[in-house]
């Protein structure tokens, strides 16, 4: 995709309607100063679209690593699973509404918001597909960028969170977990690049916000929107959390298997869980468990059938600095253990082994609601060597999105 087309897409996003606000009395507190914010666009997940879009454009430079795997055996079942999973948040939403569980919108308001959201999402994804004409990883067509399945999944997840997220923060975590799994399955099924998925997620969330904005203009504010009135966000609150961890691995270098052979890794994915308990607004302790799946390339160009699986557990210090009542800057210093599964390569058979790891990272978190937050992170981990004959430690850099419940 050319720079001109990227700038055109950014311009489309930047010039779309944003949250208009009026000022007066409020319980929303930023550093002790009280202000009123009456949003015309309902959900604060709107702010997450810009980091996701930036992440999509960032990892676009790593898509070439997936092209090396074009001739590797494909697991088509992953792609088919992603086909069905994209609509699961919508089915849950309709099921809860049909069962009579209280939501923020009436059926009419929900129908108008859904229709407007779908129109915006379909127009954006189809317009970009026909403009950019990016070839899919499996070479089937040139409609890869962005991922329409991921856009649909994140659009319906945002709607489910908007309608029922006030009941429990776990509603949002569950909804976005399904949406994230949809994108990962499309990547593992070789239907999309990583950049397709991240950009599709941004479009889906943004489309849902536009849909609810249109519904409020056509039908007026939903009666249940009282649930989304501004609430107090205490800057001095302790940011203890439990989170779903989903990241894209960015390759850093090549590694020695022994004195003669080397390998490199392609972009992969990491999923897991992370949590921390804070003693104050600034310092806490916690840990992270992740499962990483990465493709292996040997002899510079040969994509191996087997993939490198690593299970890592680490713990240590977590740091946080509240920039405002809603925006938090975070860091950490962790140490732990990594276990590699046995790896069968064309010219090498590496047994399972493990070793110590050490890592750090940076994150920026936005509190969407008093008890839920979205975190954009970049984590670096120094992993043990893959074999006893090789002395090269693995350097891994993971960038991604973490959906957290604030405890």
Secondary structure, DSSP 8 states (H G I E B T S, - for coil): --HHHHHHHHHHHHTS-------S--SEEETTEEE----SS--GGGGHHHHHHHHHHHHGGGHHHHHTTTTS---HHHHHHHHHHTTHHHHHHHHHHHTT---SS-HHHHHHHHHHHHHHHHHHHHHHHHHH----TTSS-S--SS-HHHHHHHHHHHHHHHHHTTT-HHHHHHHHHHHHHHHHHHHHTTS--HHHHHHHHHHHHHHHHHHHHHHHHHH-S-GGGGGGS-----TTS---EEEEEEEEEE---EEESSSS-EEEE--EEEEEEEEEEESSSSEEEEEEEEEEEEEEEETTTEEEEEEEEEEEEEEEEEEEEESSSSEEEEEEEEEEEEEE--EE-SS-EE--EEEEEEEEEEEEEEEEETTEEEEEEEEEEEEEESSSS---EEEEEEEEEEEEEE-
